[in-house]
Structures are given as structure tokens and as C-alpha cells.
């Protein structure tokens, strides 16, 4: 009887994952038609087939440019960035046993902001802006982790780590404000401000190639370790009693979550609330078991950011920065989840 119940539960979880995956495919395909330049479904399929199999085509060059150069990179970027931020948030929430934790809790977003702002101030090329954002994002978390290891002796390790992240993030945010104060108000300051708002309007296929490997590598490791996040939710002592090396696991999870977050932020800028809201929304759909929650969060994050990006392209004549729109849409959703959810986040 117990085996039958477990089998039914597994099938139910699998069905939920399949439904989310089907929705993801549907949203991806529909996103090719969203925009001010009309593209028919058969044209999208024909262009894709022609590029893959070197088939002859009968559509205009403008239509091919819209599909392959404008919309395809943007769709891929939204998928990768949304998946990275959501998975990072879900992993952090399980590891810290705190539902209010987001991917930027250890300072990666603040560090990436400082790196990008500094590169813009120095008039570096866009590729170096991305590298600076990525490098300083990793550096900020490294400083946080090293500081916490020095300060956490005979103290609550997780609390010290979070406090160290808040301090490091505050310092880098102050540095960003200093750079904005020193920047040319007619040239550099608007560029820095626009980057900090977040968006995918300038993403191209070379940007995708730069972030796809680190994001996929980090996601694969997190998914392989997802069952251990269930154990970590009981606390360090219980996890160690079950044979989990909590120190090593924490280090690996932090590194992978930081790697995928820094990679995402390096091309998209600061996009808030995705890593906080989507894991909560996913728990309502599939439950708190990380065996299902983490892969579902990856897909739900991709769906959420892709839908929001589609709205950013069509709501107004001038495109709204994606970071602004995710905050406007995400804040009411999060309040609704807090008010209506009767299920504990770890039960």
C-alpha cells in the first residue's frame, strides 16, 4: 500500500513537471510572434528549419533578421536568466532555511553592479562591462564567504554569513553611488542608470554563448544535489547525522548559485524579485520537495521572465526596463502569496 501511494506521488510530480515543460515550450514558441513586426507561425518554423537543415527560403530578409537576430537571442537570454535567478533563489532558501532569501543575499548583485558601473565609467567596451560585472559579482561573494568563516567561530554560521553578505552588499552599493556621483551626467550616468534597471534589449547570440556554459554547469550541479537540500532544511546537526558534509555542501551550493547569478546579471543587469517570488510560486504548484521543486523552479523562472519580457516589448511604445517591470508585477504577486498561502514553505 505504501509503495502504491509513493508510486502515485511520483507519477503526480512527474505529470506536474511535464505540464510545466509543455507550458514552457508553448510560451517560447508564442514569444516569436510578440512584437511590433508581425511574423506568422509557419514563417518562424520555416526560418528555423532552413537554418538547421540549409533549406531554401521564400521570406524577406527583414523577417529573418527579426526572428534570428532580434527575437531568438532575447528569448534564449530570458530563459537562461530566469532559470538561473529562480534556481539560485530556491537553492539559497533551502540552504539558509529562510523563505525571504534571494540570489543577491550574499552581495553578488551589488558586486556585479559595481563592476559594470566601474567599466562604464572607464569607457570600456560592452564585453568588458560584462566581464567586470561577472568578476566583481564573484569577488563580492568570495569576500562575504571569507569574512563569515573568520567571524563564525562559536556563532551561528548561517546568520553570520547572511550578515556578512548584507555588509558587503552595502559597501558595494555605496561604491556604485560614488561612481554615479562622479560620472558625467550627460553621458556615463544615464548609461549606468539604464544598466542597473536591467533588460535584455541589447543581448545577442555572442552574449548567449558567453553565459550558457557557466549557467548550465551550475544548474546541473544544483539539480544533482537537490536531494541534499531537503536534508539541509532540517538543520546542520540533523544533516550531519544523516551523513551530509554540511560545510562542503554549503560551499558548493554557494559557488554554483553565485556562478549562475553572476553570469545572468552580467548580461541582463539587475532584475529583482525573480529569485524570491518564483520559488514560492513553484512550491504552491509542486510542493517543497527539492527533488521536484528545483527543476520546476528552473522552468517556472524561465516562463516568468519570458512572459514579463514579452510584456515589456508590447505594453508601451517605449520599452520598459525589465528590472522595473519584474518589480511592479512581482511585488503584488508576492504579497498575494503571503496572504493566501496556508502551506508552510518547508512542509
N, C-alpha and C positions, 0 to 999 in steps of 0.2 A: 504493500500500500504506500509506504513512504517513498519507494523507488518510483511508483507511478506518479505521485504528487511532484517529485523532483523533475521527472521527465516532462510533465505538463508545464512546470515553471520554466524549464529550459526552452521548450518549444514556444512558449509565450514570449520570452525575452528575444528569441530569435526572430519571431514574427514582428516584434516591435522594431528591431534593428533593420529588418528587411523593408518595413514600411518607411522608416526614416531615410534609408538609402534610396528607395524609389522616389520619395519626395525630393531628395537632393538632385537626382538625375533630372526630374521634371523642372525644378527651378533653374538648373543650369541651362537646359535647353530653351526655356522660356526667356532667359535673360538675353539671349542673342537677338530677340525681337524688340527689346526695350530700348527706346531712344528716339531721337527726332528724325533719324533716317530710316524709312521703312524697309524691312527685309523680310521676305517670305520664308516660311519654313523649308520649302523644297530648295530654295536658293542656299540656305545655310547648310543643308545636308549635301547638296551638290558641291559647294565650295570645299567642305570638309573632305568629301570623298576624292575630289580632284587633287587636293594637297597630299592626301595619304597615298593615292594609287596612281598619280600622274595622269589623270583623265583629262580629256578636253573639256572646255567650259564655254558657256554661252552667255555669261552675265557680264555686267560692266565692271571696269576696274575699280570704280568708286565703291561698289558693293563689296567686292573682295577686300578692299582696304578697310572698310568699316568692320567686316566680320573678323578678319585675321589680324589686323594691326591695332584696331581700337578696342573691340569688344572681347575678343578671346583673351588677350593679356589681362584685361581688367577682371574678367570672370575668374581666371585662374588665380589671380592675386587675391581676390575676395575669398575664394575657397581656402587658400593656404593661410592667409592671415586670420580669418575667422576660426579655422580649425586650430591653429596654433594658440591663439588667445584663450579659446574656450578650454582646450585640453590643459593648458598651463594653469588656468584658474581652478579647474576641477582637481588637478593633482595637488595644488597648494592647499585647497580647502580640506582635502583628505589628510594631508600630511600634518598640517597645523591644527586639525580638528576645530576649525573655525569657519563658519559659513560666510563671514564678511571679508575673507581674504581674496585678493585679486592678484593678477600676474605682476603688478607693479609694487607689491608689498615690500620687496627687498631692494628696491631702488633701480630696477632695470630701466623703467620708463624715464625716470628723471635723468639717469646717466646717458641714455640714448638721446634725450632732448638736448643735453649739454653738448654732446659730441656733434650733433647736427648743427646746433647754433654756432658752435665754435668754427666748424668748417665753413659755414655760410659767411661768418664774419671775416674769415681769411680768404674769401673769394675762391674757394676750391671748387673743382668740378663736381657734378652731381654724384658720380660714382664714389668720390672721396667723402661726400656727405653721408652716403650710405655706410661706407666702411667706418667712418668716425662714429656714427650712431650705434652701429653694431659693436664696435670695440669698447666704447665707453659704457654701453649697457652691460656688457660682460664684466668690465672693470668695476662698476658700481656694486654689482652683486658679490664679486670677489672680495671687495673691501668690507662689505657687510658680513660675509661669512667669516673672514679672518678676524674681524673685530669681535664677533659673537663668540668665537672659540676662545679668545683671550679673556672675555668677560664672564663666560657662563660657568666657571668653576663654582661648584656648590650652589648654583642658582638654577632656575627653570630655563633649560636650554632654548625651548621654543619661544618663550617670552622674550628672552634676551635677543634672539635672532630677529624677531619682529621689531623690537625697539631699535636695534641697530639699523635695520632697514629703513625705518622711519627717519632716523637721524641722517643717514647717508642720503636718502632721497631729498630731505630738506636742504642739505648742503648743496647738492647738485641743482636743485630748483633755484636756490639763491644765485648760483653761478649763471644760470640761464637768465635770470632777471638782470644780473650785472651786464651780461653780453647784450641784452636788448637795450639797456640804458646807454651802452657805448656805441651801438650800431647806428649807421647812417639812417635817419628816419625816412628818407625818400627812396632808399634802395634796399639796404640789408634788413632793416627792421620789418618791412612788410613780408619779405621772403621768410624770415624766421617765424613770424607770427602765423603765416599760412602753413608752414610745415608742421608747426605744433598743433594746428587744428586737425590734422590727419586727412588723408584722402588717397584715392587710387587713380586720379585723373592722368598722372604722368607716367604710370607704370608701363613698361614694355616687356617684350619676351626675354631680353637680356637680364632684366631685373628678376624675372621669374627663375631663370637659370641660376642666378646667384643665391637665391634663398631656398630653392626646392630641396636641395640635398640636406642642409642642416635641419630644416623643419621636418622632413620625412624621417631623418635619422633619430631626432629627438622624440617624435611621435611614436615610432616603432619601439624604442626602448621603454617609454612610459606605458605603452599598451602591454608589452611583455611583463612589466612589473605591476600591473594593475591589481592583481590579487593581493599583493603585499600592502597596497594602500588600504584595503579592507582591514588588515591586521593592525596597521598603524592607527586606525581610528579608535582602537581600544586603549591606546596609550603605550608609552615606551616599555614599561615593565611587562605588560601582557604580551607585547610583540616579541620582546626578548625571550620570554618564557616559551613562546612558540617557535623559537629558533631563528628569528629575523634579526640580522645585524642592523639595528636602527640607525647607527651613525653612518654606516656605508650607504644604506638605502636613502637616507636624507640627503647625503651629498650627491648621489646620482640623480635623484629627483630634482633637486635644486639646479644642478648643472643642465639637465635636459630641458626643464621648464624655462630656465634663463636663456638657453641657446635658441629655442624656438620663438620665445617672446622677442629677444633682441633681433633675430632675423626678420620677424614680421614688422616690428617697429621701424627697422632700417629702411623699408620701402614704403610704408604706409603712414608714418608719423604716429602721433598719439591718438589712439582710438579707444575711448573709455567705455567701461561698463560691460563690454562683451564677455570678458573673463569672469565677471561677477554674476551676471544675470543668467547667461546660457546654462551653466552647470545647475543652477537652481531650477530652471525651467525643465531641464533634462531629467532631474530627479523626480519631478512630478509625472513624467511620462514613463520612465523605466525603473524608477526606484533607486535606492542608494548603493546597490551592489556595484562596485567598481569594475567587476568583470564585464558588465553591460554598460555601466554609466560612462566610462571613459571613451570607448569607441562611439557611443551615442553622442557624447558631448562634442567629439570631433566633427561629426556630421551636422549636428544641430548648430554649432558655431559657424560652420561654412554656410549653411542655409540662412541663418540670421543675418550675417554680414552681407551676403549676396543680395538678399531682399532689400536691406537698408540701402545698399549701394544703388540698386535699381531705382528706389525712390529718390535718391539724391540726384539722379540724372533726369528725372521727368517732372518733379514737383514744381520747379520754377525754371524760368528761362536762364537764370544763372545757377550753376551747380553749387549746392551747399556742401561745405567740407564735411567729410564723413564722420569725423570725431564729434562734431556738433550734433549731427542727426542721431547718432547712436545714443548720445546722452539725452536728447529730447525724447526719443522713443523709449529708451531703456529705463529711465527713471520711473515713469508711471507703471511700467511692467513690473519692476522690482517692488514697488510699493504694493501693487496688487497681489503679488506672490506672498509678500509678508503678511498681508491682511487676510488672505483666503486660505493659505496652506495650513492644513491640520496635521501634516506628516512631518515628523522630525527629520532633519537633514541627515542624520546618521542612523535612522531606524526605519 
